[in-house]
Amino acid sequence: MRHIESTWLPAAALLALGESLVAPVIPIFTKQFEVSFATASLVFVMVNVGALVAAFTAGYLMDTIGRRPVLLAGPLIMAAGSLMTPFAGSFTALLGWRFVVGAAHQAWQQARLAIIVDTAPYGQRARQMQWMMGVSRAGQLFGPAVGGLSAAAFGLWVPFVCHAVLVCAAMIPSVRLIQETAPGRR
């Protein structure tokens, strides 16, 4: 557990990169539903509504079933939501899948922060969180360019598949290295 910060860095970068890959594609993808500009903006709102809902429920879940199950379920649900997004048959379905992606990402983020608090030495917690968030921001920086280029070259669905693949790859260190850290569940 003493090197847990090295587990977060690649996972945080991959999750942020994957999430930002779809950013330039979402507006173009939304146009197929022929909704107004104001209505189309709900696609971005729903990701944040999902994150808001998960922000309140993730803590309860972590205290009930443990940190590790939430940490592992978040990326799996996020990958499923991203894979289903290009197959949304209606605008309502698209909103639903974006809600799922936002909620799953927030649950994962809450779990990783809780595990850092549980395991990091007192004097290193803020530094570990700072590195995790900094690496996330770096991943977000490059994703839109890669997502836009891959969509232009191969199709609008490709960034969503890449997002799902990156999220699953980000989960590998968690599956292999992270143990349950919730008090009373270790």
N, C-alpha and C positions, 0 to 999 in steps of 0.2 A: 504493500500500500504506500510505501514511502515515495515511489516514483509515479504516483497516480497522475500528476500533471502531464507527463509525457503521453499518457493515454488520451487525454482530452484534446491535445493540440491537433493531431491529424483528424480526429472525429469532428471537432468544431469546424475545421477548415473545409472538410468534405461536405458537411451539412450546409454550411453557408454558401459554398460554391454551388451545390445542387439546387438550393432554394433560389438563388439569384439567376440560375440558368433559364428559368421559366419566365422571369420578369419581362423581357422584351416580347415574348410570344403571347402572353395572356391577352393584351389588347387586340392583337390581330385575330387570335382564336375566338375572342368574344364577339367580334363583328359578324360571325356566321349566324348568330342568333337574332340579328337585326333588332337590337334593342337601342333605346336612346343612350346618349352619352352619359346622362345622369344615372340611368339604370345600369349601364355597363360598369360604372365605378364601384358598384356593389361587389364585384369580383374581388377587388382589393380590400374592401371593408370586411368581407366575410372571413378572410384569413385572420384579420385582427379580432373579429368577434370570436372566432374559434380559440384564438390565443387567450382572450379575456376569460372565456368560460373555463378553459383549462387552467388558467392561473389560479382560479378559486378551487377547482376540484383536484388538481394534481397533488397538493399537499395532503388532502384527506386520503387520497389513494395511496400515497407513499407511507403514511402512518398506518394505514389499514393492511395493505398487502406487501409493503416494503418498497425500498428505493429501486432495487435491481429490476423487478418486474416492470415498473413504470419506465425505467431507463431503456429496457429492451423492447417494450411494446411501442413506445413512441416512434422510433424509426420504422418499425414494420408497418404501423398504421399510416405513417407519412408516405412511405413508398407505395402502399396500396392506393392511397388517395391521389398521389401524383400519377400513377399508372392509369387510373380511371378517369382522370380529368380530360384527356383528349377524346375519350369515348362518351362524354356526357351528351346525351341525346336532347337535352333541353337546357335552357338557361338556369332553371331551378336546380337541375342536377349539377351543373357546373358550380353554382354557388355552394351546394352541399359538399362537393369534393374539396373546394377551396377551404371551407370551414374545417373539414376533417384534417387537412394538411396543417392549417394554422394551430389547431388544438393539439395535434400530435407533436408538432415542433415545440410548442410551449411546454408540454408535459416532459419531453426529453430534457429541455433546458432546465426546468425546475429540478428534475431528478439529478442531473449532473451537478448543479449548484449545491443541492442537499448533500450529495456524496462528498463534495469538496469540504463542506463545513464539517461533516462527520469525520473525515479522515486526515485533513491537512493539519499540520502543527499550527498552533494559534498564530504565530508570527508570520506564517506563509499563506494564509487563506486569501487575503486580498490580492497578493501577487499571483497566485494560481488562477483566481477568477479573472484578473486583468489579462493574463496571457491567453486564457481561453476566449475571452471576448475580443481581444485584439486580433487573434488568429481568425476568428469568425468574420470580423470586418474585412480582413485581407481576402478571405474567400469570397465575400460579397462583392468585392471590387472587380474581380475578373469574370464572374459568372455571366453578367449580361452580354458581354462581347462574345464569349464562347457560345452562349445560348442562341444569340442572334445569328451567328455564322453557321452553326449547325442546323438551325431551322431553315435558313436560306438554302443551304446545300442539300439537305436530306428530307426536310418536311417539318411541319409544325409540331408533330408528335414527338420528334427526337429529343428535344430538351426535357420533356416529361419523363421519358424512359431513362435518360442520363441522370436526372434527378433521383429517380428511384434506385438506380444502380449505385450512385454515390452514397445515398443514405444507407443502403445495405452494407456497403464497404466500410462506412464510418462505424457501423455497429460491431464489426469484427473485434476490435480491441475490447469493447465492453463485454462481449460474450466470453472472451478468453480470460480477461484480467480482473474485472470488477466483481467484487464479492458484495454480499448484502451488508449495508452499513447502518441500517435503522436500529436504534437502541432497542434491545429486547428481541431482535430478529436475527442477530449475528450467529 
